[in-house]
């Protein structure tokens, strides 16, 4: 049986409300890693944002509130997460934001994102994060940025450097290390 929760939050001075379920990640409170990532993200009016693995929609809905629904795409492979994101978009007056059920990039044709934001699930083989990084590189515009939440800095740093090049954390990607 699924339990539902309502979360009220204030992120970047914006009041938000989310319906969640015990069938999705961090249902009773916004994940601290996600909040850490959002604390360092600076949205610019010209940004086109992909919330990759959106869960119940915190990142993408916040971005849509700041940038407008036409500048944000949200994806998740889980149908419950997608359903909750759609409900939460309406709850936060950003209905119409593009929310797609997709396993990573499989059902997403768009590219030229200025920013990809993700708090990928942690698997011991890094399979999800690896795919997000490898496929995400080709979905960013020149000068685009990828922000990821991680608990394993060295693996991510090595993988991101191998794909994006260079060693400057501020160049095209940023790790938000949590835990």
C-alpha positions as CSV (number, residue, x, y, z in Angstrom):
1,X,0.0,0.0,0.0
2,X,1.3,3.4,-0.9
3,X,1.4,6.2,1.6
4,X,1.3,9.8,0.4
5,X,2.8,12.9,2.0
6,X,2.6,16.7,1.4
7,X,5.8,18.7,1.7
8,X,6.0,22.4,2.0
9,X,9.4,23.9,1.1
10,X,11.1,27.2,0.5
11,X,14.0,26.9,-2.0
12,X,15.8,30.0,-3.4
13,X,13.2,32.1,-1.6
14,X,10.4,30.4,-3.6
15,X,7.5,28.6,-1.8
16,X,6.9,25.2,-3.1
17,X,4.5,22.3,-2.4
18,X,4.9,18.7,-3.3
19,X,2.8,15.5,-3.1
20,X,5.1,12.5,-2.5
21,X,4.8,8.8,-2.0
22,X,6.8,6.2,-0.1
23,X,7.4,4.6,-3.6
24,X,9.8,7.4,-4.6
25,X,13.1,8.7,-3.3
26,X,13.1,10.9,-0.2
27,X,9.3,11.1,0.3
28,X,9.2,12.7,3.7
29,X,11.7,15.6,3.1
30,X,13.7,17.1,0.3
31,X,16.9,15.2,0.0
32,X,19.9,17.1,1.5
33,X,22.1,16.4,-1.5
34,X,19.5,17.9,-3.9
35,X,19.2,21.0,-1.7
36,X,23.1,21.3,-1.7
37,X,23.1,21.1,-5.5
38,X,20.4,23.7,-5.8
39,X,22.3,26.0,-3.4
40,X,25.1,26.3,-5.8
41,X,23.1,26.4,-9.1
42,X,22.6,29.9,-10.5
43,X,19.8,30.0,-13.0
44,X,20.1,32.5,-15.9
45,X,17.1,33.7,-17.9
46,X,18.7,32.2,-21.0
47,X,19.1,28.7,-19.5
48,X,17.5,25.6,-21.0
49,X,17.4,23.0,-18.2
50,X,17.1,19.2,-18.1
51,X,16.1,17.7,-14.7
52,X,17.4,14.1,-15.3
53,X,15.8,11.6,-13.0
54,X,13.3,14.2,-11.7
55,X,11.7,12.1,-9.0
56,X,8.6,14.0,-7.8
57,X,9.9,17.2,-9.4
58,X,11.7,19.4,-7.0
59,X,14.6,20.5,-9.3
60,X,12.6,20.9,-12.5
61,X,9.6,22.6,-10.9
62,X,11.9,25.1,-9.2
63,X,13.7,25.8,-12.5
64,X,10.3,26.2,-14.3
65,X,9.2,28.7,-11.6
66,X,12.4,30.7,-12.2
67,X,12.9,30.3,-16.0
68,X,9.4,29.5,-17.3
69,X,7.9,26.2,-18.4
70,X,9.3,26.5,-22.0
71,X,12.9,26.3,-20.7
72,X,12.7,23.1,-18.7
73,X,12.4,19.4,-19.4
74,X,12.0,16.8,-16.7
75,X,12.5,13.0,-17.1
76,X,12.3,9.9,-15.0
77,X,12.0,6.3,-15.8
78,X,9.5,5.6,-13.0
79,X,5.9,6.1,-13.9
80,X,4.9,7.0,-10.3
81,X,7.6,9.7,-10.2
82,X,6.4,11.1,-13.6
83,X,2.7,11.1,-12.3
84,X,3.8,12.9,-9.1
85,X,5.8,15.4,-11.1
86,X,2.8,16.3,-13.2
87,X,0.6,16.7,-10.1
88,X,3.3,18.8,-8.5
89,X,3.8,21.0,-11.6
90,X,0.0,21.8,-11.3
91,X,0.3,22.4,-7.5
92,X,3.1,24.9,-8.2
93,X,1.4,26.7,-11.1
94,X,3.9,25.4,-13.8
95,X,1.6,22.9,-15.5
96,X,2.7,22.5,-19.0
97,X,6.3,22.0,-18.2
98,X,7.6,19.1,-20.3
99,X,7.7,15.9,-18.2
100,X,8.7,12.7,-20.0
101,X,8.8,9.1,-18.8
102,X,12.2,8.0,-20.0
103,X,15.0,5.6,-19.0
104,X,17.8,8.2,-19.1
105,X,17.9,9.8,-22.5
106,X,16.0,7.0,-24.4
107,X,12.7,8.8,-25.0
108,X,14.3,12.3,-25.1
109,X,15.1,13.9,-28.5
110,X,16.0,17.4,-27.2
111,X,19.5,18.6,-26.9
112,X,21.4,21.9,-26.5
113,X,20.7,22.2,-22.8
114,X,22.7,24.8,-21.0
115,X,22.3,22.8,-17.8
116,X,21.7,19.2,-16.8
117,X,20.9,18.7,-13.1
118,X,20.8,15.2,-11.6
119,X,20.8,13.3,-8.3
120,X,21.3,9.9,-9.8
121,X,20.6,6.7,-7.9
122,X,23.7,5.1,-6.3
123,X,24.5,1.7,-7.6
124,X,27.8,-0.1,-6.8
125,X,28.6,-0.4,-10.5
126,X,27.7,3.3,-11.2
127,X,25.7,2.2,-14.2
128,X,23.1,5.0,-14.1
129,X,25.5,7.8,-13.4
130,X,27.9,6.5,-16.1
131,X,25.1,6.6,-18.7
132,X,23.9,10.0,-17.5
133,X,27.4,11.4,-17.9
134,X,28.3,9.7,-21.2
135,X,25.0,10.5,-22.9
136,X,24.6,13.9,-21.2
137,X,27.7,15.3,-22.7
138,X,26.2,15.2,-26.2
139,X,23.0,16.9,-24.9
140,X,24.7,20.0,-23.6
141,X,25.3,23.0,-25.7
142,X,28.9,24.4,-25.9
143,X,29.6,25.9,-22.6
144,X,26.7,23.9,-20.9
145,X,27.1,22.6,-17.4
146,X,26.3,19.4,-15.7
147,X,25.6,19.3,-11.9
148,X,25.4,16.0,-10.1
149,X,24.9,14.9,-6.5
150,X,27.3,12.2,-5.4
151,X,28.7,10.5,-2.4
152,X,31.7,9.0,-4.2
153,X,33.8,12.0,-5.4
154,X,36.7,10.2,-6.9
155,X,34.8,7.9,-9.3
156,X,32.6,10.8,-10.5
157,X,35.5,13.2,-10.8
158,X,37.5,10.7,-12.9
159,X,34.5,9.9,-15.1
160,X,33.5,13.5,-15.7
161,X,37.1,14.5,-16.5
162,X,37.4,11.6,-18.9
163,X,34.2,12.6,-20.7
164,X,34.3,16.4,-20.4
165,X,38.0,16.9,-20.4
166,X,40.2,19.1,-18.2
167,X,40.4,19.1,-14.5
168,X,38.7,22.4,-13.7
169,X,35.6,21.7,-11.6
170,X,34.1,24.9,-12.6
171,X,34.7,24.4,-16.3
172,X,31.7,22.4,-17.6
173,X,30.6,20.2,-14.7
174,X,30.3,20.4,-11.0
175,X,30.0,17.7,-8.4
176,X,27.8,18.4,-5.3
177,X,29.3,16.0,-2.8
178,X,27.0,14.9,0.0
179,X,27.6,12.5,2.8
